[in-house]
Amino acid sequence: MKKVLLMASGLLFLFLNVHAQKQSVDKVIAVLGNEVILLSELNQQYVMYLNSGNPVNEKMKCYILQQMLVQHLLKQQAEIDSVMVDDKQVDDELDRRMRYQIQRAGGQDKLEEFLNRSVLQYKDELRPDVKDQLQANKMQGTITEKVSITPSEVQKYYDSYKKDSLPDIPTEFEVGEIVLHPELTKAEKQRFYDKLDAIRLRVKSGEDFAFLAKTYSEDPGSAPEGGDLGFFDRTMMAKEFTAFAFKLKPGELSPVFETEFGYHVLQVVERRGEQVHARHILIRPQNTPQSMDRLKLHADSIYNNINNKKITFSTAASMFSADKESKYNGGMVLFADNVTARTTFIPSDKLDPKVFVVVDTMKVGEISKPVAFTGADGKEGYKVILLKNKIAPHKGNLEQDYTKFKEKAQQQKQDRVMSEWFEKRRKNTYIRIDDEYNECDELKIWTKPATTETK
């Protein structure tokens, strides 16, 4: 059952699928309990696999079908145990996928051309599948959530390695950052306010909001969709945005207002209880040479005060850093291989290349002079960087790598729990797979005779 478990751990692979379009000729290729899996569904997922840049591999269909069986089994149990997902989770996942698909396609128009339907139609088609997938994921989390690991189990897991098979651990860095962005004066921001106010007046005079949003909005997530943000509640947006969205009536247009992201004008499309459907146009104020000069002086001052022991790096991070995640962590950058485990030790190949260039020549405990940078969001600024620790490449050992071995031991234990769960559910569920897939090694576990349990 181990193969099933490993595949279950990779359920997210399936989440790039699209809703199956029923073909004129279709057939049932698997039955699991009271649910069926159609050939068209399998073929559509295989097309998406190819569209992601993967090579032609007919055997991949065995793996995909295996994943579909895993998902259906988890979903059925979720419904029995009332493990549900809410509409907001589904909407968020749909929006995430749309952004990814639009980016891969090179724009909304190209994606719609490829799909031969609108993005909104595509989202409606995807919704049932996405809900099922999220429900299956949540069920898997419920099954393993109480799995814990003891120090003795970690030691036992570590001892299971032969000395020559212990993993090679690359160079790791512990890095702190004080992230600084420039602040514009009111006069410097005025021209961006005026630009958006002029666009707002064009909307009021009858020009199409969606066209203007596509043309001028600087929100990469919503601009391709005409500024459409879909439905959201009071907790999902900046407070200034929420204030206007829940005050205006459908069709009404807001004045220009400011949030941490820039200047907005929004229009409410529809109200539904405690949710609002709105669209917006965003203009982001751009830095000026003068604002960058002021920031450089500020960054130099922070660097000098830390070097002269007038303030600690940790205190300076909490007072001045714009990075919300690290500023309350002493400025230390966190790294996560998965959502459950986070550490300050970052492998050299996972460190931001621009940061690596700086810290690679620093001594442990040293602080860099302010370094200019441009973030993934396009924001410019300066960073003051601390190299807190650097661990040379080495063979894995408990003294230096306890957390890593603990994570692996826990994953192994979770895999075992899932294997036992799948074996039990398999024996109590009607399963039939089309003879066409008899040669799929991945699927043999689903149809093998139930083992006789000994007392």
C-alpha positions as CSV (number, residue, x, y, z in Angstrom):
1,M,0.0,0.0,0.0
2,K,3.1,2.2,0.2
3,K,2.7,3.3,-3.5
4,V,-0.8,4.5,-2.8
5,L,0.4,6.5,0.1
6,L,3.2,8.2,-1.8
7,M,0.7,9.1,-4.5
8,A,-1.8,10.4,-1.9
9,S,0.9,12.7,-0.6
10,G,1.2,14.2,-4.1
11,L,-2.5,15.0,-4.5
12,L,-1.8,18.6,-5.3
13,F,-0.4,17.4,-8.7
14,L,-4.0,16.8,-9.7
15,F,-5.1,20.3,-9.0
16,L,-4.0,21.6,-12.3
17,N,-6.8,19.7,-14.0
18,V,-9.7,21.2,-15.8
19,H,-13.4,20.2,-15.7
20,A,-14.0,17.3,-18.1
21,Q,-15.7,18.1,-21.3
22,K,-17.9,15.1,-22.2
23,Q,-17.0,13.6,-25.5
24,S,-19.5,12.3,-28.0
25,V,-18.2,8.8,-27.2
26,D,-17.3,8.2,-23.6
27,K,-17.1,5.3,-21.2
28,V,-16.8,4.5,-17.5
29,I,-13.2,3.4,-16.8
30,A,-13.5,3.0,-13.0
31,V,-16.2,2.7,-10.3
32,L,-15.4,3.5,-6.7
33,G,-18.4,3.0,-4.4
34,N,-21.2,5.0,-5.9
35,E,-19.1,7.2,-8.1
36,V,-17.7,6.7,-11.6
37,I,-14.7,8.0,-13.4
38,L,-15.0,8.6,-17.1
39,L,-12.5,8.2,-19.9
40,S,-13.0,11.9,-20.9
41,E,-12.0,13.0,-17.4
42,L,-8.8,11.0,-17.5
43,N,-8.0,12.2,-21.0
44,Q,-8.6,15.9,-20.1
45,Q,-6.2,15.6,-17.2
46,Y,-3.6,14.0,-19.4
47,V,-4.0,16.9,-21.8
48,M,-3.3,19.3,-19.0
49,Y,-0.2,17.2,-18.0
50,L,1.1,17.7,-21.6
51,N,0.2,21.3,-21.6
52,S,2.4,21.9,-18.6
53,G,5.4,21.0,-20.7
54,N,5.8,17.3,-19.9
55,P,6.8,14.8,-22.5
56,V,4.3,12.3,-24.1
57,N,4.1,9.3,-21.8
58,E,1.0,7.1,-22.0
59,K,2.0,5.3,-18.8
60,M,1.3,8.6,-17.0
61,K,-2.4,7.8,-17.4
62,C,-2.0,5.0,-14.9
63,Y,-0.6,7.4,-12.4
64,I,-3.3,10.0,-13.1
65,L,-6.1,7.4,-12.7
66,Q,-4.5,6.3,-9.4
67,Q,-4.7,9.9,-8.2
68,M,-8.3,10.2,-9.2
69,L,-9.1,7.0,-7.2
70,V,-7.3,8.4,-4.2
71,Q,-9.2,11.7,-4.4
72,H,-12.6,10.0,-4.8
73,L,-12.0,7.7,-1.8
74,L,-11.0,10.6,0.4
75,K,-13.9,12.7,-0.8
76,Q,-16.4,9.9,0.0
77,Q,-15.0,9.6,3.5
78,A,-15.1,13.4,3.9
79,E,-18.9,13.4,3.2
80,I,-19.5,10.6,5.7
81,D,-17.5,12.5,8.4
82,S,-19.0,15.9,7.4
83,V,-15.5,17.3,6.6
84,M,-16.5,20.2,4.4
85,V,-14.9,23.3,2.7
86,D,-16.6,26.6,2.4
87,D,-17.2,28.8,-0.6
88,K,-14.4,31.2,0.2
89,Q,-11.8,28.4,0.1
90,V,-13.1,27.3,-3.3
91,D,-13.2,30.9,-4.6
92,D,-9.6,31.5,-3.4
93,E,-8.3,28.4,-5.0
94,L,-10.2,29.2,-8.3
95,D,-8.7,32.7,-8.3
96,R,-5.2,31.3,-7.7
97,R,-5.6,28.8,-10.6
98,M,-6.9,31.5,-12.9
99,R,-3.9,33.8,-12.2
100,Y,-1.5,30.8,-12.9
101,Q,-3.3,29.8,-16.1
102,I,-3.5,33.4,-17.4
103,Q,0.2,33.9,-16.7
104,R,1.1,30.6,-18.4
105,A,-1.0,31.4,-21.4
106,G,0.4,34.9,-21.8
107,G,-2.8,36.8,-21.0
108,Q,-6.5,36.3,-20.5
109,D,-7.3,36.6,-24.2
110,K,-4.9,33.8,-25.1
111,L,-6.2,31.6,-22.4
112,E,-9.8,32.1,-23.5
113,E,-8.7,31.3,-27.1
114,F,-7.1,28.1,-25.9
115,L,-10.1,27.1,-23.8
116,N,-12.6,28.2,-26.4
117,R,-14.7,29.9,-23.7
118,S,-14.5,32.8,-21.3
119,V,-12.6,32.7,-18.0
120,L,-15.8,33.1,-16.1
121,Q,-17.3,30.0,-17.8
122,Y,-14.1,28.1,-17.2
123,K,-14.3,29.0,-13.4
124,D,-17.9,27.8,-13.3
125,E,-16.9,24.5,-14.9
126,L,-13.9,24.1,-12.5
127,R,-15.8,24.8,-9.3
128,P,-17.2,21.3,-8.6
129,D,-13.8,19.6,-9.2
130,V,-12.0,22.2,-7.1
131,K,-14.4,21.7,-4.3
132,D,-14.0,17.9,-4.4
133,Q,-10.2,18.3,-4.5
134,L,-10.1,20.6,-1.5
135,Q,-12.4,18.4,0.4
136,A,-10.2,15.4,-0.3
137,N,-7.1,17.3,0.9
138,K,-8.9,18.4,4.1
139,M,-9.9,14.8,4.8
140,Q,-6.3,13.6,4.4
141,G,-5.2,16.3,6.8
142,T,-7.9,15.2,9.3
143,I,-6.6,11.6,9.2
144,T,-3.1,12.6,9.9
145,E,-3.5,15.7,12.1
146,K,-3.0,13.8,15.4
147,V,0.1,12.0,14.3
148,S,3.0,13.1,16.6
149,I,6.6,12.0,16.9
150,T,8.7,11.4,20.0
151,P,12.5,11.9,20.3
152,S,13.0,8.2,20.6
153,E,11.2,7.7,17.2
154,V,13.4,10.3,15.7
155,Q,16.5,8.5,17.0
156,K,15.1,5.2,15.6
157,Y,14.5,6.7,12.2
158,Y,18.0,8.2,12.1
159,D,19.5,4.8,13.2
160,S,17.7,3.1,10.2
161,Y,20.1,4.9,7.8
162,K,23.4,3.2,6.9
163,K,26.3,5.5,7.5
164,D,27.1,5.8,3.8
165,S,23.5,6.5,2.9
166,L,23.0,9.6,5.2
167,P,21.9,12.6,3.1
168,D,24.3,15.2,2.0
169,I,23.3,18.6,3.5
170,P,24.3,21.6,1.4
171,T,25.6,24.9,2.8
172,E,22.9,26.6,4.8
173,F,22.6,30.2,5.9
174,E,20.7,32.0,8.7
175,V,20.0,35.4,7.3
176,G,18.3,38.5,8.8
177,E,16.9,41.4,6.8
178,I,15.7,44.9,7.5
179,V,13.6,45.7,4.4
180,L,13.1,49.4,3.7
181,H,10.8,51.0,1.0
182,P,10.7,54.7,0.2
183,E,7.9,57.0,1.3
184,L,6.6,59.6,-1.2
185,T,5.6,63.1,-0.1
186,K,2.1,64.2,-0.7
187,A,3.3,66.4,-3.7
188,E,5.1,63.4,-5.2
189,K,2.0,61.2,-5.0
190,Q,-0.4,63.8,-6.4
191,R,0.2,63.1,-10.1
192,F,-0.7,59.4,-9.5
193,Y,-3.9,60.5,-7.7
194,D,-4.7,62.8,-10.6
195,K,-4.1,60.1,-13.2
196,L,-6.6,57.8,-11.6
197,D,-9.1,60.6,-10.9
198,A,-9.1,61.3,-14.7
199,I,-9.8,57.7,-15.4
200,R,-12.6,57.8,-12.9
201,L,-14.2,60.7,-14.7
202,R,-14.0,58.7,-17.9
203,V,-16.0,56.0,-16.3
204,K,-18.6,58.5,-15.0
205,S,-18.9,59.9,-18.5
206,G,-19.9,56.5,-19.8
207,E,-16.7,54.7,-20.9
208,D,-16.5,51.0,-20.2
209,F,-15.0,50.2,-16.7
210,A,-13.7,46.8,-17.8
211,F,-11.8,48.2,-20.8
212,L,-10.2,51.0,-18.7
213,A,-9.2,48.5,-16.0
214,K,-7.6,46.2,-18.6
215,T,-5.8,49.2,-20.1
216,Y,-4.6,51.1,-17.0
217,S,-5.0,49.0,-13.9
218,E,-1.7,48.0,-12.3
219,D,-3.2,45.0,-10.4
220,P,-1.8,42.0,-12.3
221,G,-4.4,39.7,-10.7
222,S,-7.6,41.5,-11.7
223,A,-6.6,43.8,-14.6
224,P,-6.9,41.0,-17.2
225,E,-10.4,40.3,-16.0
226,G,-11.5,43.9,-16.3
227,G,-10.7,44.7,-12.7
228,D,-13.1,42.0,-11.5
229,L,-12.3,40.8,-7.9
230,G,-15.2,38.4,-7.6
231,F,-17.0,38.1,-4.2
232,F,-15.3,38.9,-1.0
233,D,-16.2,39.5,2.7
234,R,-15.1,42.1,5.2
235,T,-12.0,40.2,6.2
236,M,-10.4,39.8,2.8
237,M,-9.4,43.3,1.7
238,A,-7.6,46.3,3.2
239,K,-9.8,48.2,5.6
240,E,-10.0,51.3,3.4
241,F,-11.1,49.1,0.5
242,T,-13.7,47.3,2.6
243,A,-15.1,50.6,3.9
244,F,-16.1,51.7,0.4
245,A,-17.1,48.3,-0.9
246,F,-19.7,47.7,1.8
247,K,-21.0,51.3,1.8
248,L,-21.7,51.7,-1.9
249,K,-24.8,50.3,-3.7
250,P,-24.5,48.1,-6.9
251,G,-23.4,50.3,-9.8
252,E,-22.0,53.1,-7.6
253,L,-18.5,54.3,-8.1
254,S,-16.1,55.2,-5.3
255,P,-13.9,58.3,-5.1
256,V,-10.2,57.8,-5.5
257,F,-8.8,56.4,-2.2
258,E,-5.5,55.1,-1.0
259,T,-4.4,51.8,0.6
260,E,-1.0,50.3,1.2
261,F,-1.1,49.0,-2.4
262,G,-1.7,52.4,-4.0
263,Y,-4.7,54.4,-5.3
264,H,-8.0,52.7,-6.1
265,V,-11.3,53.4,-7.6
266,L,-13.9,50.7,-7.2
267,Q,-17.4,49.9,-8.4
268,V,-19.7,47.5,-6.7
269,V,-21.3,45.0,-9.0
270,E,-23.5,43.0,-6.6
271,R,-24.3,42.5,-2.9
272,R,-25.0,39.1,-1.6
273,G,-25.6,39.0,2.2
274,E,-22.2,39.7,3.9
275,Q,-20.3,39.5,0.6
276,V,-19.7,42.0,-2.1
277,H,-18.8,41.5,-5.8
278,A,-16.7,44.5,-6.9
279,R,-14.2,45.5,-9.5
280,H,-11.4,48.1,-9.2
281,I,-8.7,50.0,-11.0
282,L,-5.3,50.4,-9.2
283,I,-2.6,52.9,-9.8
284,R,0.7,52.4,-7.9
285,P,2.7,55.5,-7.1
286,Q,6.2,55.1,-8.5
287,N,9.4,56.1,-6.6
288,T,11.2,59.2,-7.5
289,P,15.0,59.8,-7.4
290,Q,14.5,62.1,-4.4
291,S,12.5,59.5,-2.5
292,M,15.3,56.9,-3.1
293,D,17.9,59.4,-1.9
294,R,16.0,60.0,1.3
295,L,15.7,56.2,1.8
296,K,19.4,55.7,1.3
297,L,20.2,58.2,4.1
298,H,17.7,56.5,6.3
299,A,19.2,53.0,5.6
300,D,22.7,54.4,6.2
301,S,21.6,55.7,9.6
302,I,20.1,52.4,10.6
303,Y,23.3,50.6,9.5
304,N,25.5,53.0,11.5
305,N,23.4,52.8,14.6
306,I,23.5,49.0,14.6
307,N,27.3,49.0,14.0
308,N,27.9,51.5,16.8
309,K,25.8,49.3,19.2
310,K,23.2,52.0,19.6
311,I,20.5,49.6,18.6
312,T,20.4,45.8,18.1
313,F,19.6,44.3,14.6
314,S,16.5,42.7,16.1
315,T,15.1,45.9,17.5
316,A,15.9,47.8,14.3
317,A,14.0,45.1,12.3
318,S,10.9,45.4,14.5
319,M,11.0,49.2,14.4
320,F,11.8,49.9,10.7
321,S,11.5,46.8,8.5
322,A,8.6,46.7,6.0
323,D,8.6,42.9,5.8
324,K,5.7,41.8,8.0
325,E,6.7,38.2,8.3
326,S,10.3,38.7,9.5
327,K,10.1,42.0,11.4
328,Y,8.6,40.4,14.5
329,N,11.0,37.4,14.2
330,G,14.1,39.5,14.9
331,G,14.4,40.1,11.2
332,M,15.2,36.5,10.5
333,V,14.0,35.1,7.2
334,L,12.0,31.9,7.4
335,F,12.2,29.0,5.0
336,A,9.6,26.3,4.5
337,D,9.9,23.1,2.5
338,N,6.2,22.5,3.4
339,V,3.4,24.4,5.2
340,T,3.9,22.6,8.5
341,A,7.7,23.1,9.1
342,R,9.5,26.4,9.0
343,T,13.1,27.1,9.9
344,T,15.6,29.9,9.8
345,F,18.2,27.7,8.1
346,I,18.0,28.2,4.3
347,P,19.8,25.9,1.8
348,S,22.1,27.9,-0.4
349,D,20.2,26.9,-3.5
350,K,16.9,28.1,-2.0
351,L,18.3,31.5,-0.9
352,D,17.4,34.6,-2.9
353,P,20.3,34.8,-5.4
354,K,20.7,38.5,-4.8
355,V,20.9,37.9,-1.1
356,F,23.3,35.0,-1.6
357,V,25.7,37.2,-3.6
358,V,25.9,39.5,-0.5
359,V,26.2,36.9,2.3
360,D,28.5,34.5,0.5
361,T,31.4,36.9,1.1
362,M,30.4,38.0,4.7
363,K,31.6,36.7,8.0
364,V,29.2,35.2,10.5
365,G,27.8,38.0,12.7
366,E,28.6,40.7,10.1
367,I,26.0,43.2,8.8
368,S,26.0,44.5,5.3
369,K,25.9,48.1,4.2
370,P,22.5,49.0,2.7
371,V,21.9,47.0,-0.5
372,A,19.5,48.3,-3.3
373,F,17.0,45.7,-4.4
374,T,13.8,45.2,-6.4
375,G,11.3,42.8,-5.0
376,A,9.2,40.2,-6.8
377,D,6.3,42.7,-6.6
378,G,8.4,45.4,-8.4
379,K,8.9,47.5,-5.3
380,E,12.3,49.1,-5.0
381,G,14.1,49.7,-1.7
382,Y,17.2,48.9,0.4
383,K,18.0,46.0,2.6
384,V,20.4,45.8,5.6
385,I,21.4,42.1,5.8
386,L,22.7,40.1,8.8
387,L,24.6,36.8,8.4
388,K,23.8,35.2,11.7
389,N,25.1,31.7,10.9
390,K,26.6,29.6,8.1
391,I,26.8,25.8,8.2
392,A,29.2,24.2,5.8
393,P,28.2,21.2,3.7
394,H,28.1,18.0,5.7
395,K,26.6,14.5,6.1
396,G,23.3,14.6,7.9
397,N,23.5,14.1,11.7
398,L,21.2,14.5,14.6
399,E,23.3,17.2,16.3
400,Q,23.0,19.7,13.4
401,D,20.0,18.4,11.6
402,Y,17.6,17.1,14.2
403,T,14.6,19.1,12.8
404,K,15.2,17.7,9.3
405,F,15.2,14.1,10.6
406,K,12.2,14.8,12.8
407,E,10.2,16.0,9.8
408,K,11.1,12.9,7.8
409,A,10.3,10.6,10.6
410,Q,6.9,12.3,11.1
411,Q,6.2,12.1,7.4
412,Q,7.0,8.4,7.4
413,K,4.7,7.9,10.3
414,Q,1.9,9.8,8.6
415,D,2.5,7.7,5.5
416,R,2.0,4.6,7.5
417,V,-1.2,5.9,9.0
418,M,-2.5,6.8,5.6
419,S,-1.5,3.3,4.2
420,E,-3.4,1.6,6.9
421,W,-6.4,3.9,6.3
422,F,-6.4,3.2,2.6
423,E,-6.1,-0.5,3.1
424,K,-9.1,-0.6,5.4
425,R,-11.2,1.6,3.1
426,R,-10.2,-0.4,0.0
427,K,-11.4,-3.6,1.6
428,N,-14.8,-2.1,2.4
429,T,-15.4,-0.3,-0.9
430,Y,-16.6,-1.7,-4.2
431,I,-13.9,-1.0,-6.8
432,R,-13.9,-1.9,-10.4
433,I,-11.3,-0.8,-13.0
434,D,-11.6,-1.3,-16.7
435,D,-9.6,-4.2,-18.1
436,E,-7.7,-1.8,-20.3
437,Y,-5.7,-0.8,-17.3
438,N,-4.8,-4.3,-16.1
439,E,-1.1,-3.7,-16.8
440,C,-0.9,-0.6,-14.7
441,D,1.3,-1.5,-11.7
442,E,-0.1,1.6,-9.8
443,L,-3.6,0.2,-10.0
444,K,-3.1,-3.4,-9.0
445,I,-3.2,-2.5,-5.3
446,W,-6.8,-1.3,-5.8
447,T,-8.1,-4.6,-7.1
448,K,-6.0,-7.2,-5.2
449,P,-8.0,-9.6,-2.9
450,A,-8.4,-8.3,0.6
451,T,-5.8,-9.8,3.0
452,T,-6.9,-12.0,5.8
453,E,-6.2,-10.4,9.1
454,T,-4.7,-12.5,11.8
455,K,-5.7,-12.2,15.4
